[in-house]
Amino acid sequence: MSHPTVPPENPNATAEDYADLRRRLIASNNALNLTGAALNRARTQVVQLEHRATFLATQATRAETNLVRAAGDRNRAQTELNAARAALEAPEAEARLALAGLEQEMRESARNVQRLNDAWAEVMRNLHHRIDYYMRRLGQSQAENGRLDQTIEELQLYVYLLKKKVRKLEGEEVEDAVLSKVRRREEGDDDDGGDEDDAGAGAGGAPFERTILTLT
């Protein structure tokens, strides 16, 4: 972004020059307000991204807990299967039925564990993709925040220099009016019409002075 520049001094400044300076000062203040609003929106997006990352991490923790529970169920089924095999001294038919039932449960538990493992792997893949995405977004938001901060500083400096320039031009205008009145008095030309002109100039300058005071 190119740095804004303050217009060069104009010793013959006119009311139109002052009006142009006022318009540029107001436009700079508006740009500063818009930039501040954009910075606030970017910060809000960063907070939302952080909340989303926390939510995904919580989901991953829950999935891991379910996986641990499924592994515990599988271990219990394996223990029961071992106990059934140890009881083969019972009648062969009864033992075979019990063993078949336990093996069926074992296979079902194994399938459940496999499904949970697949689900866990999918959750982790999605989580890594999401984290990478949000980290990129976070980096972009932080870079944008840096650029917005720099823009705000540049606009603040530009507004300050414009205000300084306007105050200087106002002071020169008042000084020129006073010197002109003194010269007219010395030349014997200070009549009622001149007073009216001075009064008109003072009234015309008041709104501009009020505008500057409002902006400061």
C-alpha positions as CSV (number, residue, x, y, z in Angstrom):
1,M,0.0,0.0,0.0
2,S,1.4,3.4,-0.9
3,H,1.8,5.8,1.9
4,P,-0.7,8.8,1.8
5,T,0.9,12.1,1.3
6,V,0.0,15.5,2.6
7,P,-0.6,18.0,-0.1
8,P,2.2,20.7,-0.5
9,E,1.7,24.0,1.1
10,N,-0.2,26.5,-0.9
11,P,0.5,30.1,0.0
12,N,-2.4,31.2,-2.1
13,A,-5.0,28.8,-0.5
14,T,-8.6,29.5,-1.3
15,A,-11.9,28.5,0.3
16,E,-12.0,25.7,-2.3
17,D,-8.6,24.4,-1.1
18,Y,-9.9,24.4,2.4
19,A,-13.1,22.5,1.3
20,D,-10.9,20.0,-0.5
21,L,-8.8,19.5,2.6
22,R,-11.9,19.0,4.7
23,R,-13.3,16.4,2.2
24,R,-10.0,14.5,2.3
25,L,-9.9,14.6,6.0
26,I,-13.4,13.3,6.3
27,A,-12.7,10.6,3.7
28,S,-9.6,9.5,5.6
29,N,-11.5,9.3,8.9
30,N,-14.2,7.2,7.1
31,A,-11.5,4.9,5.7
32,L,-10.0,4.5,9.2
33,N,-13.4,3.5,10.6
34,L,-13.9,1.0,7.8
35,T,-10.5,-0.5,8.3
36,G,-11.1,-0.8,12.1
37,A,-14.4,-2.6,11.4
38,A,-12.6,-5.0,9.0
39,L,-10.0,-5.7,11.7
40,N,-12.8,-6.5,14.3
41,R,-14.4,-8.9,11.8
42,A,-11.1,-10.7,11.2
43,R,-10.5,-11.0,14.9
44,T,-14.0,-12.5,15.4
45,Q,-13.3,-15.0,12.6
46,V,-10.1,-16.0,14.4
47,V,-12.0,-16.7,17.6
48,Q,-14.6,-18.7,15.7
49,L,-11.9,-20.8,14.1
50,E,-10.3,-21.5,17.5
51,H,-13.7,-22.6,18.9
52,R,-14.2,-24.9,15.9
53,A,-10.8,-26.5,16.5
54,T,-11.6,-27.0,20.1
55,F,-14.9,-28.7,19.2
56,L,-13.1,-31.1,16.8
57,A,-10.5,-32.0,19.4
58,T,-13.4,-32.8,21.8
59,Q,-15.0,-35.1,19.2
60,A,-11.6,-36.9,18.7
61,T,-11.3,-37.5,22.4
62,R,-14.8,-39.0,22.5
63,A,-14.0,-41.3,19.6
64,E,-10.8,-42.4,21.3
65,T,-12.8,-43.2,24.5
66,N,-15.2,-45.3,22.5
67,L,-12.3,-47.2,20.9
68,V,-10.8,-48.0,24.4
69,R,-14.2,-49.3,25.5
70,A,-14.5,-51.5,22.5
71,A,-11.0,-52.9,23.1
72,G,-12.1,-53.7,26.7
73,D,-15.2,-55.5,25.4
74,R,-12.9,-57.5,23.1
75,N,-10.6,-58.4,26.0
76,R,-13.6,-59.6,28.1
77,A,-14.9,-61.7,25.2
78,Q,-11.4,-63.2,24.8
79,T,-11.3,-64.0,28.5
80,E,-14.7,-65.7,28.3
81,L,-13.6,-67.7,25.3
82,N,-10.5,-68.9,27.1
83,A,-12.7,-69.9,30.1
84,A,-15.0,-71.9,27.7
85,R,-12.0,-73.7,26.2
86,A,-10.9,-74.6,29.6
87,A,-14.3,-76.2,30.3
88,L,-14.0,-78.7,27.5
89,E,-14.2,-81.4,30.1
90,A,-17.9,-80.9,30.1
91,P,-20.1,-82.8,27.6
92,E,-18.8,-82.3,24.2
93,A,-22.1,-81.1,22.6
94,E,-22.7,-78.6,25.3
95,A,-19.1,-77.4,25.2
96,R,-19.3,-77.0,21.4
97,L,-22.5,-75.0,21.6
98,A,-21.0,-72.7,24.2
99,L,-17.8,-72.4,22.2
100,A,-19.7,-71.6,19.0
101,G,-21.7,-68.9,20.8
102,L,-18.6,-67.4,22.3
103,E,-16.8,-67.5,19.0
104,Q,-19.7,-65.7,17.3
105,E,-19.6,-63.0,20.0
106,M,-15.8,-62.8,19.5
107,R,-16.2,-62.4,15.7
108,E,-18.9,-59.8,16.3
109,S,-16.7,-58.0,18.8
110,A,-13.9,-58.1,16.3
111,R,-16.1,-56.6,13.6
112,N,-17.2,-53.9,16.0
113,V,-13.6,-53.1,16.9
114,Q,-12.7,-53.0,13.2
115,R,-15.6,-50.6,12.5
116,L,-14.5,-48.4,15.4
117,N,-11.0,-48.5,14.1
118,D,-12.1,-47.5,10.7
119,A,-14.3,-44.7,12.2
120,W,-11.4,-43.6,14.3
121,A,-9.1,-43.4,11.3
122,E,-11.7,-41.4,9.4
123,V,-12.2,-39.0,12.3
124,M,-8.4,-38.5,12.6
125,R,-8.1,-37.9,8.9
126,N,-10.9,-35.4,9.0
127,L,-9.4,-33.8,12.1
128,H,-6.0,-33.4,10.5
129,H,-7.6,-31.9,7.4
130,R,-9.7,-29.6,9.5
131,I,-6.7,-28.6,11.7
132,D,-4.6,-27.9,8.6
133,Y,-7.3,-25.9,7.0
134,Y,-8.0,-23.8,10.1
135,M,-4.3,-23.3,10.8
136,R,-4.0,-21.9,7.2
137,R,-7.0,-19.7,7.8
138,L,-5.6,-18.6,11.1
139,G,-2.3,-17.7,9.5
140,Q,-4.1,-15.8,6.7
141,S,-6.2,-14.0,9.3
142,Q,-3.1,-13.1,11.4
143,A,-1.4,-11.8,8.2
144,E,-4.5,-9.8,7.3
145,N,-4.6,-8.4,10.9
146,G,-1.0,-7.2,10.5
147,R,-1.8,-5.5,7.3
148,L,-4.9,-3.9,8.8
149,D,-2.9,-2.7,11.8
150,Q,-0.3,-1.1,9.4
151,T,-3.1,0.5,7.4
152,I,-4.6,2.0,10.5
153,E,-1.3,3.4,11.6
154,E,-0.7,4.9,8.2
155,L,-4.2,6.4,8.1
156,Q,-3.8,7.8,11.7
157,L,-0.6,9.5,10.6
158,Y,-2.3,10.8,7.4
159,V,-5.2,12.2,9.4
160,Y,-2.8,13.8,11.9
161,L,-0.8,15.5,9.1
162,L,-4.0,16.7,7.4
163,K,-5.3,18.2,10.7
164,K,-2.0,19.9,11.2
165,K,-2.0,21.3,7.7
166,V,-5.6,22.5,8.1
167,R,-4.8,24.3,11.4
168,K,-1.8,25.9,9.8
169,L,-3.9,27.1,6.8
170,E,-6.6,28.5,9.1
171,G,-3.9,30.3,11.1
172,E,-2.5,31.8,7.9
173,E,-6.0,32.9,6.8
174,V,-6.7,34.7,10.1
175,E,-3.3,36.3,10.0
176,D,-3.8,37.5,6.4
177,A,-7.2,39.0,7.3
178,V,-5.8,40.9,10.3
179,L,-2.8,42.2,8.2
180,S,-5.2,43.3,5.5
181,K,-7.4,45.2,8.0
182,V,-4.4,46.9,9.5
183,R,-3.2,48.0,6.0
184,R,-6.7,49.4,5.2
185,R,-6.7,51.4,8.4
186,E,-3.2,52.8,7.7
187,E,-4.4,53.7,4.2
188,G,-7.6,55.3,5.6
189,D,-9.8,52.8,3.9
190,D,-11.4,51.1,6.9
191,D,-15.0,51.9,6.4
192,D,-18.2,50.1,7.4
193,G,-18.2,47.9,4.3
194,G,-14.8,46.5,5.3
195,D,-16.1,45.6,8.7
196,E,-19.0,43.8,7.1
197,D,-16.5,41.8,4.9
198,D,-14.5,40.9,8.0
199,A,-17.6,39.8,9.8
200,G,-18.7,37.7,6.8
201,A,-15.3,36.0,6.7
202,G,-15.4,35.2,10.4
203,A,-18.9,33.7,10.0
204,G,-17.8,31.7,7.0
205,G,-14.8,30.3,8.9
206,A,-16.8,29.2,12.0
207,P,-18.4,26.1,10.5
208,F,-15.0,24.9,9.3
209,E,-13.5,25.4,12.7
210,R,-16.4,23.5,14.3
211,T,-15.8,20.7,11.7
212,I,-12.1,20.5,12.7
213,L,-13.0,20.5,16.4
214,T,-15.5,17.7,15.8
215,L,-13.0,15.6,13.9
216,T,-10.3,16.1,16.6
